[in-house]
């Protein structure tokens, strides 16, 4: 199979960043860990406050937050 390349191209294979070194990967890792930490904080707060709210309301809130994040990341990918 032949590969057609532009003769003007200055990017070589050694100049490419690996996935883990790419700034977008680092940003995604940071945002993922930050969002997970916030979700865990909210879940811990809801668990501590469960005598004031029902388990059903807690599960609904966690489900809505999870749905929001799911839809948000699907929107980012499209």
C-alpha positions as CSV (number, residue, x, y, z in Angstrom):
1,X,0.0,0.0,0.0
2,X,1.4,3.4,-0.9
3,X,1.2,6.4,1.4
4,X,1.0,9.8,-0.1
5,X,2.5,12.5,1.9
6,X,3.0,16.2,1.3
7,X,6.6,17.1,0.7
8,X,6.1,20.3,2.7
9,X,5.1,18.5,5.9
10,X,7.5,19.2,8.8
11,X,5.9,16.9,11.4
12,X,7.8,13.8,11.9
13,X,6.9,10.7,13.9
14,X,9.2,11.8,16.7
15,X,7.5,15.1,17.0
16,X,4.1,13.5,17.8
17,X,3.0,13.4,21.4
18,X,1.8,10.2,23.0
19,X,-1.8,10.2,24.2
20,X,-0.8,10.6,27.9
21,X,1.5,13.6,27.1
22,X,-1.1,15.5,25.1
23,X,-2.6,18.6,26.8
24,X,-6.1,17.5,26.0
25,X,-5.6,14.1,27.7
26,X,-4.2,15.9,30.8
27,X,-7.1,18.3,30.9
28,X,-9.6,15.4,30.5
29,X,-7.9,13.5,33.3
30,X,-8.0,16.6,35.6
31,X,-11.7,17.3,34.8
32,X,-12.7,13.7,35.3
33,X,-11.0,13.5,38.7
34,X,-12.4,16.9,39.7
35,X,-16.0,15.9,38.7
36,X,-15.7,12.6,40.4
37,X,-14.5,14.3,43.6
38,X,-17.5,16.7,43.5
39,X,-19.9,13.9,42.9
40,X,-18.4,11.9,45.8
41,X,-18.7,15.0,48.1
42,X,-22.3,15.4,47.1
43,X,-23.0,11.7,47.7
44,X,-21.3,11.9,51.1
45,X,-23.3,14.9,52.1
46,X,-26.5,13.2,51.0
47,X,-25.6,10.1,52.9
48,X,-25.0,12.2,56.1
49,X,-28.3,14.0,55.6
50,X,-30.3,10.9,54.9
51,X,-32.3,11.3,58.2
52,X,-33.7,14.5,56.7
53,X,-34.3,13.2,53.2
54,X,-35.4,9.9,51.9
55,X,-33.3,7.4,50.1
56,X,-35.6,7.7,47.1
57,X,-34.9,11.5,46.8
58,X,-31.1,10.9,47.3
59,X,-31.2,8.3,44.5
60,X,-33.2,10.6,42.2
61,X,-30.7,13.4,42.8
62,X,-27.7,11.2,42.1
63,X,-29.4,9.8,39.0
64,X,-30.1,13.3,37.7
65,X,-26.5,14.4,38.2
66,X,-25.2,11.2,36.5
67,X,-27.7,11.8,33.6
68,X,-26.5,15.4,33.3
69,X,-22.9,14.4,33.1
70,X,-23.7,11.6,30.6
71,X,-25.6,13.9,28.3
72,X,-22.9,16.7,28.7
73,X,-20.1,14.4,27.6
74,X,-22.2,13.0,24.7
75,X,-22.8,16.5,23.6
76,X,-19.0,17.2,23.8
77,X,-18.3,14.2,21.6
78,X,-20.7,15.2,18.9
